[in-house]
């Protein structure tokens, strides 16, 4: 008797052609912190499809491999790339997709980012509700010594993602909206023009502990680059 072949389950991790490591983020549900979105009660969200997210923030070496230049203020191959605008990141993604003849790379929506950061936790940080352990997981204002550090030196979150807090803020795909309930149902990015800049998540080396919380949001204009802002990539299955 013939049986339909089962689809091969995706690997828990994978590496692409320019040496970027990705971790599998399984589909699931989580509750959005209402205080960050002006809601009265937590909003339950469903991530319907699994995806890969960069194990590390994109490094200067990886940026140079794809783009051929070195924009960062803090030099070092294994440090996260920074001083790059959201628009420049979009060009990076376009080139990387062309290099691999695919369309699977993009920035995560901020909902995908938070879901991956939380990794099934519901506390202020994925390690708990107090910041006493933050030194073990993040480079931030109190321990960064006024600069970025090579990626992956701090402990990862439960899904194997490093530097989700601190080192550099991370660009997301969507524009900042204080309350955008209509766009929350599937956790997709709301890219409507006319909002307040582009969403940043995770905090950076300049940030105090409260800015490194899983739910904390910030924003910059799409043409603004900073020595405390970088990114990590999402790779679709």
Beta strands, then each sheet from edge to edge (+ up, - down):
strand 1: 13-15
strand 2: 21-25
strand 3: 28-32
strand 4: 43-47
strand 5: 51-54
strand 6: 105-106
strand 7: 169-175
strand 8: 198-201
strand 9: 217-220
strand 10: 229-230
strand 11: 234-236
sheet 1: 1+ 2- 5+ 11- 6+
sheet 2: 3+ 4-
sheet 3: 9+ 8- 7+ 10+
end
